[in-house]
Amino acid sequence: MAGEFVPDEVLVTVDGDAGAVQQIAASFGLEVRSQRQSRLLGTTLVRFGIPDGRPVGAVLAQLAADGRTLRREPNHIYSLQQAAGIVNYAFERIQLDNKQASGENVRIAVIDTGIDDTNPALSGVIADQFDAMPNVPVEKRDHGTSVDGLIAGVGALEGMAPGARIYHARAFEDGRSTMDVILSALDWAADQNVSIINMSFVGPKNDLLATACRNARGLGIILVAAAGNNGPKAPYGYPAAYDGVIAVTATDAKDGLMQQANRGAYVFISAPGVEMVAPSGAGSDVVTGTSFAAAIVSGAIANLIHASPERSADDIEKALAVTARDLGPKGRDNDFGYGLLDTKAAANK
């Protein structure tokens, strides 16, 4: 099994009611740690605990023999993608006039850390919040504050899509989260009738996440994700590498690729994400990472939706691809994808 996961838990979708869940737990010597109906998975998602130290792989193999279990996966761990003047250079690089930029009333979900909603750049920006891990105290707020601010910040630290409405799901603490928490945040986001979901995190391949992303895209939601900061030899990063997800890599002020960016055929588009000034905590900071490049793309897409609300997710994705400014080898490549985002050209396509 690839990737890091919680060593004493498995995630299972179950065909049956609460009684069936308890029967499965009893049959296989498991604990029911949580269960809920998932909109995006279309079934009951159960987080089973393994109290006796059996390996996750062995438990998954045992569960596969029970017809009531539809899908069985490790509870994979995912991580945020942050590498360690005031007018953001991204506007110029992606051909977006900051005086005309607007994502007014476009609804965008962000799945990230908690935020500092007292930061002036987020004043009036946050439409609603959801805590997918309510039993874990909120200690880290910088990453989520930066992502929200780059998308739709106001004032001196104006984001790409001022006027957009951010629906913020806190699903990370200390830079990490688990599959069950992320799925809870995705379900909540889908229920908010958003047009875009920004996912500035990376982890291993997981069939439950793939299904949730596929079904969210089926609802017409545009999914934007960080390609990853784990270097050119790193494995593909998910959810970015799933079909229907726009995988974003990061470039600097001179359109050079961020050195620690992931590479691969899944990389879709490039956007500024190196040494960006962004809101952070109660103030601001200089941030780097594909997390922040993803936020730039989400904000740019909000501009396209605001200008032409009738455009479909497929149409917008195609426009981004054919209008991107080619970087690196001719055509789509594993470093820059289709090239540097060109918002103006995509709007006119």
N, C-alpha and C positions, 0 to 999 in steps of 0.2 A: 504494500500500500504506500503510495507516494505521499509526501508532505507530512507536516507535523499535525498531531491530533491529540485530543484529550485521552489519556491512557486508560481511563476506566469508564468510558461512555460510548454508546452507539446511538445513531439516529435511525429511526425506522418509521416508514409510513405504513399504516395499518388499515386493513379492510375490516371494519367492525367498530363496535361501540366501546364504551369504557370497560364493560365486562370482558370483552375480548382482549383488551389491553392488559387487564389484570391477569387473565388466564395465560397470556403469552409470558408475562413476567414470572408467574409461578412455574410454568413449564420449563423455563430456561434459567431459573435462578437469578433473575434480574430485579432491579428496583425501578419503579416508575418515578423519574425525577421531574418530568414535566410532560404535559400533553396539551395539544390545542388543534383546532381546525385551521388549516392553512389554505387561504384563498388561492395563492399562486400554485400550490402543489395539488389542490383539489381533493385533499384527503386529510386524515388525522396524522399529525406528526408527533411522534413520541420520542422523548430522550430517556433512554434506559441507562441506569447505572449498573456497573459490573462490580459487585461487592467482594468477590473472592479472588481477584487478581488474575483471572483468565485473560489471555491476550485478546485484543480487539478483533484481530483477524479470525481467531477461532470462534468467537461468539457470532460474528457475522456469518460464518460458514454454517453454524448450527441453525441460525435463524432462517437461512435460505431454504431450509427444508419445510418450513411452515408456510402454507399457502395464504395465511392471513397477513403475512408481511409482504408488502408490495415492493418496497425499496429499502435497502439496508446500506448505511454508509457510516464511516468514522465521523466523529464530531470534529471536523478539521478546524485548524486555527489559522486565522488570517491576520495580516498586519498592515498598518498604514504605510504609505509610501512617501516619506519625507526624509531627505538627506539632511544631514544636519542643517532719481528722485521720487517723489511722492506720486507723480503721474506715472502710472504703470507703463513700462515699455511695450507691454503686450498689445496695446491698442494699435500702435503703429505696425508692429510685425504681422498682425493678422488682418490688417486692412479694415479696421473698425474705427470710425470717427467717434471719439469719446464725447463730442458735443451732441451727436445724434444718436448715440447708443441708447437702446431701450429694450427692456424685457417686460414692460408694464403688464402686470396681471398674469404673466406666464407662471404657472405653478411648477416648482422644481423641488424634488425631494433630495436631500443630502443624507447619506448614511455615514456617520463619522463619530468622532469623540463628542463629548459635551461641548458647549459653547459658552462664551462670556457675552451674554446678551446685553450687558451694560456698555459694551464697546460702542462708541459713537458711530462707527461704520456700519453697525447692524441696527441702528435705530429705525424702527418701522419696517424692517426687512423680514423678520421672522413671523410667518403666519400661524404656525403651530409647532409644537415639539412633542416628541414621544421618547420615552426612555425604555429601551429594549432590555436593559439590565438594571432594573430598579433596586436590586439588592446589593449592588456594588456602588460604593460612594464615588461621586464625581470628583476627581482630582485633576485630571488633565483636560484643558479646554482650548489649548492653542491651535491644534491642527484643525479642528472643526470650525473655529472662529476664522481662521485664514481661508479655508475653502469657501465658507459662506460669503466672506467679504470679497474674495476674488470674483465670485459669481455675481453678486448683487449689492455690494457695499455702497454706501452713500458718503458724501462729504469728500474730505481730502483723499481718502482711500477708496475712491469710487471703483466699483466692480464693472465687469463687462456688460451687465444687464440691469442697470438701475430700474427699479420699479417691479422687478420680478418678486414673486412671493415664495419664500423658502419654507419648506416643510422639513424640519430637521429631526432626524432620528438618531439619538445617541446609542451607539452599538459597540463602542470601543472604549477601553480604559488602558492606560499605559501602552498605547499603540497596538493592542491585541484584542481579538474577539474570537468567537467560535461560531460554527455553522448555524446552530440553533438560534442564536441571538440575531445573526444577520438575516436569517429567514423571517424572523419575527418583524424586524425592521422593514424588510421588503414587502411583507404583507400589509403592514400599516401604510407604507408609501403608496401601494397600489390602491388602497381604499381612499386616498386623498385626492383622487382624480388628477394626478400630476401629469405633465407632459414629458418630463425629463427626470431620470433618477441618476444622480452622481454617486459613483462608487470609487472613492480614492483609496482602495485597498487591494491587496493581492494575497492569494493563497493557492492551495493545490486544487486540482480538478475534483469536483464532487457532483454526483448525478443529481442530488436534490437542488443544488444551486443552479445547475444547468436547466432543470425543469422550471424553476422559478423565473429565471431570466427569459426563457423561451415564452412562457405564458405572459409575462409582463410585456414583452414585445408584441405578443398577440393582442394585447389590449391597446396597442398603439403608442405605448410609452417608449421614448428614446432612452437607451441605456448607454451611459458614458462611464468608462472605467480607466484607471491608471494601468499602464502597461507593466510597471514595476521598476524598481531601483536596484535589482540584484545582480547587475552586470551582464556583459555580452554572452556569457556561457551559461546563464541561469536557465532553468526550465521555463516553459510557458507559464505566464501568470494568469490566474483566474480570479474574477469573472471576465477579465478583458479578452481572453482567448476564445470565449464562446461565440458562436455565430449570432449575429444580431446585436452584439455589443461593440460599441465604438472604442477601440483600444488606443489610448493616447500616450505618446512618448513626449519627452521634454527637450526643448532647445533653448539656447541662450540668446542674448541680445544680438549676436551676429549669426544666428541660425545654425550654430554648431550643436551637435548632439550632446546631451548630458552623458558624460563618460560612463556612469554607473547604470544607465538605462538598460532594461532588458532588450533583447533583440529577438526577431522571429517573424514568420510570415503572418502572424496575427496582428502585428502592429498596423494600425489603420491610418493614423494621422499624427502630425507633429504640431506642438503648440508651445509657446513660451512657458518655461517652468524652472529656470535657473536664476538664482539671486533676484527673486521678485520681492518687492515691498508689499506686505499684506498686513491686514489687521491680525493681532495676536494678543490673547489675553485681553487686558484693558487698553493696550496700546497698539504697537506695530512691531514688525520684525522683518528680516530678510529671509525668505524661505526658498528652498530648492527641492524639486522632486516631481515625479510624474503625477503625484496627487494633485499638484497645483496646476499642471498643464491640463489635466482633466477638467478642473474647475473652469479654466479659460474656455475650453471647448463647450462645456455646458452653458456658460454665459453667452457665447457666440450663437449657439443654437437657439437660445431663448430670444435673441434678436431676430433670427429668421422666423420663428413662430409668431412673434409679435407683428412682424411685417406682413406675414402671409399665414394666418391661422389655419387656412384650409390645407396647407401642405402636409402630406403624410410623413410618417417616420421613414419609410423607404425612400421617398423622394428627397428628403433632406439628407439622408445618408449618401445617396448617389451624388447629390450636388456637392457635398463636401469632398467626395473622392475625385470627381472630374475637374474641380476648380482648384484643388490644392496646388501650391507652387512646388514643383519638383525639386527635391534636394537629394544629394548623393547620386548613386547610379540612376540612369534614366529609367523612368517608370516606377512602379511600386517596388519597394525593397524592404529588407528585414530591419533596417535601421530607422528610417523615417516614415515608413508606410507609403502612402500616396504623396506625402510631402507636407509643407507648411500650410496650415489652415489659412484660407483667404475668405473672410466673411463677406466682403463686398461682392466678390465674384459669385459666391454661392447664393447670395440674395438675388442676383440677377439671372441665375441659371434657370 
